[in-house]
Amino acid sequence: MKTSINPPKNEWLELLQRPTLTIESIEETVTAIFDDVKRNGNDGIKRYTSIFDGVELDDFFVSEEEIIEAEKLISNELKEAIAVAKRNVENFHAAQKTTKVSIETSEGVECWQEKRPIQKVGLYIPGGTAPLFSSVLMLAIPAKIAGCKEIVLSTPPNKKGKINPAIIYAAQQCGVTKIVKAGGIQAIAGLTFGTETIPQVYKIFGPGNQYVTVAKQLATKFGVAIDMPAGPSELLVVADASANASFVASDLLSQAEHGTDSQVILVSTSKEKLQEVENEIYIQIEGLSRKNIAKKAIDNSKLIFVETKEIALELINEYGPEHFIVCTNNNDFYVSGIENAGSVFIGNYTPESAGDYASGTNHTLPTNGYTKAYSGVNLDSFLKAISFQKISEKGIQNIGKSIEVLAAAEGLDAHKKAVTLRLNSLK
């Protein structure tokens, strides 16, 4: 890991850069695949599934037989663990329901807001080196609670044309209506345009690599919404002399093993703690099944020493981490002061893994500094807020004159007349 001691503020931007490719280097490929899928539908999906996933498919959908088979392949222990995670995720997201908001803004002028589900949503679940069936829970559960009518899940098949059975099982437990065997750019394109068999959706959710992230951003040009730009995983830990170095190292490695383009950062007011954690990382990394991936991610990662907690907090807010762990003797200072973070984990016994799986919070979070403007996925991500108004005769008399004056000032005569006609009818 690269160590930085008291970096001056004018060097923070460079120090905190993510190890990501530029959009320009990816966009040409993404655009070409989008154009192909838009023109050729299923044939385009098949072509890129063959190229990228190494399998020829005649049918993109998981069959009833595959669903039955998947349930048999899942151990009872895993089923029980999924049930625990499902219950906690359901509880947390169900608690986010809000009631109708209603107010009489003036006498006779009633305004209210109600939420309606997005009718058709697409959930992208990465396969690759780590099939993220936990992301199925994080996306399908709030979609179901929100009342989305069509929940289409897309995930890449293996070279035998199969989907990881845990993904299939979790999807069935959470109310997914269709499971599509397609991954990467072509999956996002299929959900964006629709094909002969793949439904077009109104909003696409889910994490993915840098190509998937750019594909989601391109989808917005074609009228399809996305949850957020969510690329390679990242974690920042702030730890002082009181922190447990073994715990901190394990948390940093838990994100480093996601992918070679993941980034982890440790910020500390203790040089000794930085060294302790680094030593622990190199001890623990040797025992990981994905140590080669983790080692490459660690090469992208940083150990940063600053003199005070105030400087640490300012630097952390500038970075805007996806995941933020606080392990200090003054956690409240960071919890009350954090402004830019996707999800916060507080104290020695709150590993980031808890949020990834079973505490109940959602692990689909903004990365690459987008925490400065975006929230992570929550129940409202699957809902639209619609405003309503109802005005009585008394109400139009109360606000009508103001509307006329405002409309006239903007030079919109028809707007003014729409009110004048009504007021004259009441004289």
N, C-alpha and C positions, 0 to 999 in steps of 0.2 A: 504494500500500500504506500501511496505517496504521502509524506508528512509535510505539513505546512505550519510554521511557527509564527504566530502573530501576523498573519497576512494583512497588509494595508488595505483599506477599503477600496482604493482604486484598482486593486487586483482581484477583488471578489468575483467580478463577472467572469473572468477567465478561469479562476479557480473552481467555480461552481458549474462550469459547463457540463452538460450531459454527453455521454459517449454515443450520440445518435447521428445517423446520416442526415444530410440536408434533404429537405423535401424535394428540391430540384433533382437530386440524384435518383429519386424513387418515382417521381410523378410520371415520367415518360412511360415507364413500365406499367404503372397502374392504369394510366389513361388508355394505353393500347389494349389491355385486357378488358377494361370497361367497354370500349368500343366494340370489341369482338362479341362479348356476351350480349350487348344491346342488340346487335345485328343478328346473331346466330342462336341466341337462347341456349337451349340444352346442349347443342353441339359445341358451343363455346365452353360451357361448364365442363363437358366431358373432355375436351381437348386439354384444358389446363389441369384438370384432375389427373389425367394421364401423365402430363409433363412433371407436375410438382409432387404428386402423391404416388406415382408409379402404379396406378391401377386403372383398368378400363371398366367403367360402370354402365350398365344398361338402365338401372333403376336407381334414382337418387335417394329414395325414401327407405327408412328403416321399417321392416315388415313386422307384422304381428308375431311371426315365428321368431324373429330376432329379439323382440321384446321379451318373449317368454324365456328364450334361451339366456338372455342377459340376467334375468332374475335368478336363474339357477346357478349362474357362474359367480354370483356375489355371495361372499361369506355372511353368515348371520352376524358376526362381529361388526363387519362393515355396514350392514343394514342398520344395526342398532346405532352406530356412530352417526350415520346419515340422519337417522330419526331424531337424535339429540340436536344435531346442527339445524335440521329443518324446523324443529319446534322453537328454538331460540331465534332463528331468523324470522319466522312467522310472528312471534311475539313482539319483536322489536319493530317490525314494519307495520303490523296491525295497529300498534300504538300510535303510529304517525297519521292515522285517519283524522280528518278535520270535518267539522260540521259546516253546514251552510252559514255563510256570513251575510247578515242582513242589517240594513240601516235605513232610516228615513232621513235623507240628507236635508230636505226642507219639508214643510207640511205638504202632504199630498205627493211627495216624490220619493218612491220606494226603490232602493237599489240593493241588489244582492248578488252573491257569487256562489256558484256551485261547481263542483269538479266532476268531470266525465272521463272515463278511461279512453286511452288511445286504442282504437279498435284492433289494429294489426301491428304487432311488434315482431322484430327479428332479433334473436339472441345468438351472438357469435361466441362459440366456445372453442378455444385453441385445443389442438391435439398435440402434435409434435412430440417433444421429448417428455412432456409432462401433461397428460390429459387432465384438464382442470374441471373435473366433475363438481368441485365445490362452487365453481362459477355458475353452474346450472342452478344451484340453490339460490345464489345471490341475485339472479336475474329472473328466474321463473316464479319464485315465490312472491315477490312484490308485484309482478305482472298479474298473477292470479288474484292476489288480494285486491288490486286496483280494479279488476273486472275486465281486463283485455280479452276480447272474444277470440282472437287468433294469435297464438303464441308459437312462432316458427323458430326452431332451433337448428342452427347449421354448424357442423363440425367436420373436420377432415377425416376421411377413412384411412385405415392402414393399407398396406400393400395387398391384403387379401380382401379389401372392400368392406372391412368390418369397422364398427365403431366400438370404442372402449365400453365394456358392459356397464361400468359404474356410471358413465355418462347417460346411457340409455335408462338405467334404473332410476337415477336421480330425476331425469326428465319425466318419467312416468309418475313418479311420486309427487311431482310439483305441478302437474297440469299442462305440460307442453302438448300442443295439438298435432305438430308435425316435426319429425327429425329428418333433416336433409344431410346427405353425405357429400358435403362440399366444404372446402376450407380456403383460407387465404383470400387473395384479391377476388378470385372468381366467385366466392361465396357472397362477399359483400356486393358485388355487381349483380348477382342473381337476385338478392333480396331488394336491391335498388330498383331494378327494371322489371323483375318478374320474368319467368320463362314459360314455356308450354306447361310445365308442371310445378315450378317453384313459385309460391305466391309473392307478389310485391307487397312490401310492408310500408308503414308510415314512419317508423323510427327503428333504428338499429342500435343495439346495445352490445357491450362486451369488450374484453381486452384482446390484445393481439400484438404481434410484432410491429415493426415500423412500417412494413408494407400494408398491413391491415389498418393501421392508424391513418395512413395517407388515403387508403381506399375509402374509409369512413368519411374523411373530410371531403373527398371528391363526391361522395354520395349526396352531400348537402347541396351540390350544384344542380342536382336533378330533383330537388324538392323533397328529399327524404331527410328527416331529422336524425341526429345521433345523440347518444348520451353525453359524450365528452371526448376530447382527444385523450386516449389512454394508451400509451405505448409501453416500452420496457419498464419493468418494476424498479422501484427505488425506495431506499430507506435512509433516514437520518436519525442517529441516536445522539442525544446530549447526555453526557455522563460526567460527574465530578469525582473527587477522590473517594466518595462514599459508595460508588457503584460496584457491583459484583462483575469483575472483568470476564469471568466465564460466561455469565448470562449475556452480557453485552456482545461478546464474540459470537455466541450462538445465534443471537438475533441478526447480526450483520450477515452471517453465513446463510441464514434462512432465506434472505432475499438474494444473496449472491448466487445461490444455486438455481434460481429461476431461469437465468439465461446469461450468455456471455456479454450481452449488452446491458445487463442490470448494473445499477450503481448503488453503493452503500457508502455512507459518510459518518464518521464519528467526530463530534465536536466536544471538546473538553477544556476545562479550566485547570486540568492537572496533566503535566507532561508524563508523570509516572504512570497515570492511568492509561494514557495513550499507548505507552510501551507495554504495559501489562496486557491490554486487550489485543494488541498486535501479536504478541507472543502466543496468546490463547488461540487466535485465529489460525495460526500456522500449525498448532497442535491439533485442533479440532478438524481442520480441513482434510487432513489425511484419512480420517475415518468416514468421509462422506462418499456415498455411491456416485454422486455427481461432482466429484472433486475437480475434474478437469474443467467443467463449466464454471464452477465457483472460483477456481484460480484465475480464469480469464476475467471474470467480473471484478475480482479483487484488484486486478491490475488497473481497472477504471476507477478505483475507489480512493477515498481520501481520509487521512487522519489530520484534524485541524485543532491546533491549540490557540486559545485566546485567553486574555488576562482576566476578563470579568464575565459574569453572567449576562450583563447588559449587552456587551459586544456579541456574546454568543447568540442571544435572542434576536438581535438585529440581523446577524448573518443568516440565521435559520429562516427568518421571515423573507429575506431576500432570495433564498434558495426555493422555498415553498415546497417542502417534501410531500411525496405521496403518503408515506407512512412516517410518523414522528414518534419516537420513543423517548420518554423522559425518565432518567434514573439519576436523581440528584437529592441533596438534602434540603432542597427548596423547590419541590415540584410545582407548588402553587404559582411561583413566579412565572414559570414557563407556560403553565396551563392558562393562566389569565392573560398572558401577553402574546400568545401565538395568534397570528392573524391569517397565515397562509399555510394550510396543511390539509391533506385529505382525510386522515384519520389519526387520532392521537392515542397513545398507549402509555399509561401512567404507572410508574413504580416497578420494583424489581420482579413482581410476580404477574406482570401483564405482558407476555410475549406477543410480538406481532402475529405469530401463528394463530393466536386466539381469534383475532379479527378475520384472518384468512378462512377460518373454518367454522367456529362454533359459538362464539360469544353472542352473536346476533347482529352485530353491525355489518354493513355491506363492504365487501372488499373490492368492489369495482370503483376505482378512484382515479382522479385526474393525475397525470404525470407531467414531466418536462416543464414544470413551473406553472402549469395551468391551474394549480390550486389558488392562484391569485385572483381567479375570476370564476372558476367552476366548482360546483359541489360534487361529491361522490353520488353514486346512484342511491336513490331512496324512493319511497312510495310515490312522491309527487313526480318523479321522473316518468312514471307511466300514466300520469293524469294530465288533463288540460283544465285550466280554470276558465269558466265561461261567466261573463257578467250579464246580469238581467236588470231591467228597469221598468217600472210601471208608474205612470203619472196620471193623477186624477184631474178633474176640472179645476179644482182648487190649486193643485200642484202646478199646472201649466200657467195659471194666473200668477202664481208666486214667482216663477222663474222665467216666464215668457219674455218679459221686457228685456231682461239681461241677455237672453239668447239673441233677440233681435239686434241689440246694440253690438254685441260681439260679432255676429254674422255680417252686419253692415260694415264694421271696421275692417273685416277681411275681404270685403267686396263680393261676398257670396249671397247674391240676392235671393236665390231659390231657397237657401237655408233659412233666411229671414222670413220669406213668404210662407214657408211651411208652418211657422209659428204664428204669424200674423193672421192667417186664415182661421186657425183654431181660436185665437183670442177674440177675433171679430164675431165668431159664431156664438160666443158666450155672452156677448153684450146684450 
